[in-house]
Amino acid sequence: MDIHISEKTESALIVRIKNGDSQSYKILYDSYVVFLFRFLKQFRKSDSDVKELVQRAFIKAYEGLASFNNRSSFKTWLFTIALNEMRSDARRNSIIPFVDAEEIDEYVTVDEEEAFMWNSTLRTLFEQLDETKRIVFTLYEVEGYSHAEIADMLSIGESTSRTILTRAKQHLRKQLKETMRNI
């Protein structure tokens, strides 16, 4: 379960970590590990692959914490690192991100079901979106990030984020209509 910490607490923890307090990093880890695992699981089938990506993201974040400038939240910065790790991993291994629709259910708790109002058809259609559309859609519609935050994470413009989201929704809507006609 995600542990929510305020921006003020997060900033204080980062200062303590930069001053050598490794226990404070454990608090950040505990606060964001489930979020990160849940997000990356949408793009990788193997739990061990996802755990490896999560571990590498946290290690890189810890090693690079001196360069963290509080321009965005630590969670956003960590997410960006994890996303870059996932993409690098895919390039290194020529992996096409994929997860079975049925496996998403394993990680959706009762509280999260409202955010993941996917029926099996919609989940299947969602998986057919290209990676960038899935990422933007998930960040905006499920995780609640703004287009400015998404643009920062993905190194794209805000208008590009909006366009990608619009195209993802249009694609899902079109595919859903076609699917419903065939039923």
Backbone bond lengths (Angstrom), bond angles and torsions (degrees), N, CA, C in turn:
res aa  C-N    CA-C-N  psi(-1)  N-CA   C-N-CA  omega(-1)  CA-C   N-CA-C  phi
1 M - - - 1.451 - - 1.527 109.22 -
2 D 1.324 115.62 135.17 1.456 119.90 177.91 1.517 110.40 -65.63
3 I 1.317 115.78 138.54 1.452 122.17 174.19 1.515 106.06 -103.59
4 H 1.309 118.04 121.06 1.458 120.11 -178.05 1.519 109.63 -86.97
5 I 1.317 115.68 129.48 1.455 120.06 173.74 1.523 107.89 -123.75
6 S 1.308 115.78 147.52 1.460 120.29 -178.29 1.526 110.43 -74.87
7 E 1.339 115.84 163.24 1.461 120.38 177.47 1.524 110.74 -61.42
8 K 1.325 116.04 -37.49 1.466 120.41 179.84 1.531 110.22 -64.16
9 T 1.326 116.66 -44.90 1.468 121.09 178.04 1.520 110.12 -64.08
10 E 1.331 115.70 -43.28 1.455 120.70 179.03 1.533 110.52 -58.51
11 S 1.323 116.81 -46.72 1.474 121.09 179.23 1.520 111.73 -61.01
12 A 1.333 116.22 -41.96 1.465 120.50 179.18 1.529 110.71 -64.38
13 L 1.328 116.13 -41.02 1.468 120.00 177.93 1.525 110.87 -62.10
14 I 1.309 116.88 -42.49 1.464 120.68 -178.79 1.527 110.61 -63.52
15 V 1.318 117.09 -41.50 1.473 120.00 176.97 1.523 109.80 -60.61
16 R 1.345 116.79 -43.96 1.460 120.23 179.65 1.528 111.69 -64.89
17 I 1.317 116.64 -38.63 1.477 120.22 178.45 1.524 109.85 -64.32
18 K 1.318 116.28 -44.69 1.470 120.44 179.48 1.531 111.24 -62.46
19 N 1.342 116.42 -23.72 1.463 121.12 177.32 1.530 112.43 -92.33
20 G 1.348 116.10 10.78 1.460 119.79 173.12 1.514 116.86 100.03
21 D 1.326 119.32 6.76 1.462 122.21 -178.93 1.534 110.21 -89.05
22 S 1.331 116.15 94.49 1.468 120.22 -176.86 1.534 112.32 -70.58
23 Q 1.316 118.50 -22.81 1.475 121.19 177.87 1.530 111.00 -64.05
24 S 1.319 116.13 -31.64 1.466 119.36 178.07 1.521 110.82 -66.34
25 Y 1.335 117.00 -32.48 1.459 119.75 177.63 1.528 109.86 -67.61
26 K 1.314 116.74 -33.83 1.472 120.95 176.96 1.530 109.96 -60.67
27 I 1.329 116.93 -37.30 1.471 120.46 178.50 1.525 109.96 -65.67
28 L 1.336 116.93 -43.67 1.471 119.91 176.78 1.529 110.54 -62.62
29 Y 1.322 115.79 -42.93 1.465 120.90 178.72 1.533 109.84 -57.99
30 D 1.330 116.37 -51.46 1.465 120.47 -179.40 1.529 112.02 -60.42
31 S 1.317 116.00 -30.89 1.461 120.47 -178.33 1.521 113.07 -73.18
32 Y 1.331 117.32 -29.49 1.457 119.62 -170.81 1.520 116.09 -121.12
33 V 1.317 119.30 -5.45 1.463 120.39 -174.80 1.531 112.33 -64.59
34 V 1.315 118.41 -41.13 1.466 120.50 -179.26 1.527 110.53 -67.77
35 F 1.333 115.48 -43.24 1.464 120.19 177.67 1.523 110.31 -55.97
36 L 1.311 116.07 -49.00 1.454 121.10 -176.93 1.526 111.61 -65.66
37 F 1.326 116.72 -44.06 1.468 120.59 178.51 1.523 110.12 -61.00
38 R 1.323 116.64 -47.98 1.467 121.69 -178.06 1.523 110.94 -59.91
39 F 1.316 116.49 -41.58 1.457 118.92 -179.74 1.526 111.33 -67.82
40 L 1.312 117.32 -50.26 1.467 120.96 -176.98 1.528 111.84 -65.94
41 K 1.313 117.43 -27.80 1.464 121.60 -179.96 1.522 111.39 -62.15
42 Q 1.305 117.23 -24.85 1.459 120.13 178.18 1.524 112.00 -67.86
43 F 1.331 116.60 -17.71 1.451 120.79 -174.36 1.520 113.82 -115.37
44 R 1.306 117.25 -5.26 1.461 121.38 178.64 1.524 109.33 -134.69
45 K 1.309 116.06 138.89 1.458 121.24 -177.58 1.522 111.65 -80.21
46 S 1.299 117.33 -40.10 1.458 122.08 -173.01 1.528 111.95 -84.46
47 D 1.329 115.50 126.27 1.470 120.12 175.63 1.521 110.96 -58.80
48 S 1.325 116.71 -38.20 1.469 118.75 -178.40 1.533 110.68 -66.61
49 D 1.331 117.76 -36.44 1.469 120.51 176.08 1.522 110.69 -64.22
50 V 1.318 115.91 -42.55 1.467 120.59 -179.58 1.523 110.00 -65.87
51 K 1.323 117.04 -43.68 1.466 120.36 178.97 1.524 110.96 -60.89
52 E 1.326 116.05 -39.51 1.468 120.83 178.04 1.523 110.82 -63.05
53 L 1.335 116.67 -44.77 1.461 120.46 178.12 1.523 111.56 -62.39
54 V 1.326 116.79 -42.79 1.468 121.15 179.11 1.526 109.58 -61.85
55 Q 1.324 116.12 -46.06 1.467 120.13 -179.28 1.531 110.99 -61.21
56 R 1.325 116.54 -45.72 1.470 119.59 -179.89 1.521 111.31 -63.39
57 A 1.337 116.65 -38.47 1.472 119.76 179.30 1.524 110.80 -63.49
58 F 1.331 117.12 -44.55 1.463 119.82 179.82 1.531 111.68 -66.79
59 I 1.315 117.25 -37.52 1.467 120.27 178.31 1.532 109.78 -65.50
60 K 1.338 116.93 -46.96 1.470 119.72 179.39 1.524 110.94 -62.62
61 A 1.328 116.63 -38.70 1.470 119.49 178.49 1.523 110.42 -63.36
62 Y 1.316 116.21 -43.64 1.477 120.31 179.72 1.525 110.39 -63.27
63 E 1.328 115.84 -46.61 1.461 120.11 -179.28 1.529 112.35 -65.61
64 G 1.316 116.85 -29.78 1.464 120.69 -177.62 1.518 114.39 -99.98
65 L 1.324 116.53 7.97 1.464 120.00 -175.25 1.526 113.01 -58.84
66 A 1.319 117.80 -29.58 1.468 120.51 178.94 1.531 110.79 -60.76
67 S 1.334 116.83 -29.29 1.469 120.30 -179.69 1.532 112.78 -89.37
68 F 1.330 117.30 -5.94 1.469 120.27 179.10 1.526 108.22 -68.25
69 N 1.335 116.28 127.50 1.454 119.95 -172.87 1.532 115.13 -114.53
70 N 1.317 117.78 12.37 1.477 122.67 179.27 1.525 113.08 61.27
71 R 1.341 117.71 17.00 1.465 119.62 176.45 1.532 110.40 -66.07
72 S 1.317 115.38 -32.55 1.461 121.92 174.01 1.521 106.47 -128.44
73 S 1.319 116.44 177.16 1.463 118.64 178.10 1.524 109.16 -72.43
74 F 1.316 116.44 159.53 1.455 120.96 176.60 1.522 109.53 -60.44
75 K 1.337 116.97 -39.26 1.463 121.43 -179.72 1.527 110.27 -59.28
76 T 1.319 117.06 -43.81 1.462 121.67 179.03 1.521 110.20 -64.84
77 W 1.320 116.56 -44.17 1.461 121.78 179.53 1.528 110.36 -62.87
78 L 1.335 116.71 -44.92 1.463 122.00 178.38 1.524 110.35 -61.62
79 F 1.318 116.66 -43.51 1.446 120.94 179.06 1.526 110.44 -59.21
80 T 1.327 116.92 -43.44 1.455 121.35 -179.89 1.524 110.59 -61.24
81 I 1.314 116.43 -42.23 1.465 120.82 177.47 1.531 109.83 -61.67
82 A 1.333 116.79 -45.87 1.466 121.14 -179.30 1.525 111.31 -62.98
83 L 1.301 116.13 -41.72 1.457 120.80 178.94 1.526 110.61 -62.79
84 N 1.318 116.97 -43.01 1.468 120.74 177.51 1.528 110.94 -64.61
85 E 1.326 117.12 -38.52 1.469 120.72 176.70 1.529 110.59 -62.95
86 M 1.334 116.49 -42.96 1.456 120.67 -179.69 1.525 110.33 -62.67
87 R 1.319 116.56 -43.51 1.464 120.21 -179.78 1.530 110.93 -67.77
88 S 1.318 117.14 -41.20 1.464 120.48 177.70 1.519 110.70 -62.50
89 D 1.317 115.63 -42.72 1.456 121.32 178.66 1.526 110.49 -61.14
90 A 1.323 116.58 -42.86 1.464 120.88 179.81 1.524 110.44 -63.79
91 R 1.337 116.67 -41.61 1.471 119.80 178.61 1.525 110.89 -65.89
92 R 1.333 116.42 -43.58 1.469 120.08 -179.68 1.519 111.68 -62.56
93 N 1.309 116.31 -39.81 1.464 120.60 -173.56 1.517 113.65 -105.95
94 S 1.330 117.09 4.64 1.459 121.84 -177.23 1.522 110.95 49.41
95 I 1.325 115.18 44.78 1.463 121.33 -179.79 1.519 108.70 -90.18
96 I 1.299 115.81 135.16 1.454 120.55 170.49 1.523 105.75 -96.11
97 P 1.355 117.31 116.69 1.458 119.00 -178.35 1.528 111.19 -56.37
98 F 1.330 116.23 130.45 1.454 121.25 -177.84 1.516 109.98 -156.82
99 V 1.299 116.07 144.84 1.452 121.41 172.96 1.528 107.30 -147.37
100 D 1.315 117.09 141.02 1.461 120.67 176.41 1.516 109.92 -66.43
101 A 1.317 116.26 139.85 1.464 120.40 178.59 1.522 111.28 -58.18
102 E 1.318 116.84 -36.27 1.459 120.77 -177.89 1.528 111.63 -65.87
103 E 1.339 117.05 -31.07 1.455 119.75 -176.68 1.521 113.40 -72.54
104 I 1.323 118.17 -23.34 1.461 120.09 178.26 1.525 109.35 -59.76
105 D 1.331 117.05 -37.39 1.461 121.27 -178.55 1.526 112.67 -56.94
106 E 1.336 117.28 -30.54 1.460 120.54 -179.28 1.516 112.17 -61.57
107 Y 1.324 117.49 -28.57 1.460 121.44 -173.55 1.521 113.00 -105.90
108 V 1.315 116.21 0.80 1.458 119.75 179.36 1.518 108.45 -95.64
109 T 1.317 116.18 115.83 1.447 120.36 177.06 1.523 108.36 -89.09
110 V 1.323 116.53 171.68 1.456 121.03 -179.53 1.526 110.12 -56.57
111 D 1.341 117.95 -41.61 1.462 121.44 179.92 1.520 112.34 -65.32
112 E 1.309 117.23 -31.18 1.454 121.38 -176.70 1.524 112.41 -86.37
113 E 1.322 117.74 -13.49 1.460 120.05 -175.86 1.516 112.24 -59.49
114 E 1.333 118.07 -35.10 1.458 119.60 179.20 1.519 110.73 -63.14
115 A 1.329 117.14 -37.25 1.459 120.74 178.35 1.526 110.89 -74.27
116 F 1.313 117.64 -27.67 1.462 122.56 179.81 1.526 110.00 -111.34
117 M 1.311 116.70 64.66 1.455 120.71 -178.86 1.537 109.82 -80.32
118 W 1.314 113.59 52.78 1.454 119.34 -177.99 1.532 109.17 -92.66
119 N 1.292 116.72 128.91 1.454 117.62 165.27 1.524 105.86 -92.59
120 S 1.294 118.02 173.11 1.470 118.82 -173.89 1.522 112.00 -62.17
121 T 1.306 118.14 -34.50 1.463 120.82 179.12 1.514 110.55 -66.28
122 L 1.317 117.02 -46.83 1.460 120.62 -178.92 1.524 111.11 -65.07
123 R 1.327 116.69 -38.61 1.472 119.56 177.56 1.529 110.70 -61.17
124 T 1.317 115.65 -43.13 1.458 119.82 179.21 1.529 110.32 -62.75
125 L 1.324 116.51 -43.71 1.463 120.27 178.64 1.526 110.85 -64.87
126 F 1.311 116.54 -38.68 1.470 121.43 178.27 1.525 110.43 -60.06
127 E 1.319 116.56 -42.31 1.458 121.06 -179.40 1.523 112.27 -65.92
128 Q 1.320 117.17 -21.09 1.459 120.71 179.63 1.527 112.65 -81.18
129 L 1.328 116.94 -13.90 1.463 119.81 176.07 1.523 109.50 -66.40
130 D 1.324 116.75 150.61 1.463 117.79 175.19 1.527 108.67 -68.40
131 E 1.325 115.96 163.29 1.461 122.22 -172.75 1.530 112.62 -55.86
132 T 1.315 118.09 -44.91 1.465 121.21 -177.05 1.524 110.93 -63.10
133 K 1.321 117.40 -42.44 1.466 120.23 178.42 1.527 110.71 -64.69
134 R 1.329 117.14 -41.00 1.471 119.67 178.16 1.523 110.76 -63.47
135 I 1.323 116.62 -41.74 1.466 120.13 -178.63 1.524 110.36 -64.65
136 V 1.334 117.37 -50.74 1.464 120.43 -178.58 1.523 110.12 -62.41
137 F 1.318 116.98 -44.96 1.472 120.50 179.74 1.525 110.52 -58.59
138 T 1.321 116.84 -47.49 1.462 121.47 -178.30 1.531 111.14 -64.69
139 L 1.314 116.39 -45.39 1.467 119.47 -179.06 1.522 111.48 -62.49
140 Y 1.314 117.14 -41.97 1.470 120.57 -176.60 1.529 112.04 -79.87
141 E 1.318 116.72 -53.64 1.464 120.91 -171.97 1.529 113.75 -81.31
142 V 1.318 117.38 -33.03 1.463 120.00 -175.56 1.529 111.37 -99.18
143 E 1.328 116.59 -49.48 1.465 120.25 -175.96 1.522 112.94 -86.50
144 G 1.328 118.04 -17.69 1.458 121.07 174.27 1.524 116.22 82.97
145 Y 1.315 117.27 18.95 1.458 119.45 177.00 1.525 110.16 -73.17
146 S 1.325 116.66 151.70 1.461 121.96 176.06 1.527 108.67 -81.56
147 H 1.320 115.53 165.29 1.464 118.82 177.99 1.533 110.58 -65.02
148 A 1.323 117.68 -31.78 1.468 120.55 177.46 1.528 110.07 -63.59
149 E 1.339 117.14 -43.52 1.463 120.94 179.33 1.526 111.15 -66.57
150 I 1.321 116.24 -41.99 1.467 120.56 179.32 1.526 109.69 -63.74
151 A 1.319 116.04 -43.28 1.459 120.12 178.81 1.524 110.63 -58.97
152 D 1.327 116.12 -41.77 1.466 120.76 178.82 1.530 110.67 -64.89
153 M 1.320 117.32 -44.14 1.466 121.40 -178.53 1.519 112.33 -63.95
154 L 1.320 115.85 -39.92 1.464 120.21 -172.96 1.529 113.08 -98.97
155 S 1.321 116.49 0.47 1.476 121.77 -178.15 1.530 111.34 56.68
156 I 1.335 114.53 48.69 1.463 121.71 176.57 1.524 107.34 -130.56
157 G 1.298 117.08 170.82 1.458 120.59 176.62 1.524 111.28 -79.39
158 E 1.328 115.54 157.49 1.469 119.83 177.21 1.528 110.83 -59.27
159 S 1.321 116.34 -42.19 1.466 119.38 -179.30 1.531 110.56 -64.93
160 T 1.321 116.71 -32.93 1.462 120.20 176.53 1.519 110.39 -65.97
161 S 1.341 116.14 -41.09 1.466 120.34 177.12 1.531 110.13 -60.44
162 R 1.322 116.39 -45.10 1.469 120.32 178.95 1.530 111.17 -61.71
163 T 1.328 115.72 -42.73 1.464 120.66 -179.72 1.525 110.94 -63.73
164 I 1.316 116.68 -45.01 1.462 120.51 179.59 1.526 110.29 -61.04
165 L 1.341 116.90 -44.12 1.465 120.51 178.78 1.529 110.67 -61.99
166 T 1.323 116.40 -44.82 1.467 120.57 179.53 1.523 110.64 -60.26
167 R 1.319 116.42 -44.47 1.473 120.12 -179.84 1.532 111.37 -66.50
168 A 1.320 116.51 -37.17 1.470 119.62 177.19 1.526 109.95 -62.29
169 K 1.327 116.19 -46.46 1.472 120.29 -179.79 1.524 110.85 -64.43
170 Q 1.325 116.80 -42.35 1.467 120.30 178.65 1.523 110.50 -60.83
171 H 1.326 115.70 -43.94 1.465 120.01 179.52 1.530 110.55 -62.15
172 L 1.324 116.30 -47.18 1.463 119.90 179.73 1.525 111.19 -61.58
173 R 1.322 116.56 -43.72 1.467 121.44 -179.84 1.528 110.28 -60.89
174 K 1.343 116.46 -47.14 1.467 121.43 -179.10 1.531 110.74 -62.66
175 Q 1.325 116.30 -47.56 1.453 120.48 -178.94 1.530 111.27 -64.72
176 L 1.318 116.66 -38.59 1.457 120.82 179.26 1.538 110.87 -64.96
177 K 1.333 116.35 -42.14 1.477 120.34 177.34 1.522 110.47 -61.51
178 E 1.338 116.94 -44.73 1.452 120.96 179.13 1.517 111.22 -62.54
179 T 1.319 115.64 -42.17 1.466 120.88 179.90 1.525 110.00 -63.77
180 M 1.311 116.99 -43.19 1.466 121.23 -178.06 1.529 110.66 -67.24
181 R 1.324 117.96 -33.64 1.473 121.20 177.19 1.525 111.07 -65.42
182 N 1.332 115.18 -32.50 1.474 119.90 -176.67 1.520 112.82 -84.36
183 I 1.315 117.04 -4.91 1.481 119.11 -179.32 1.496 110.27 -88.42
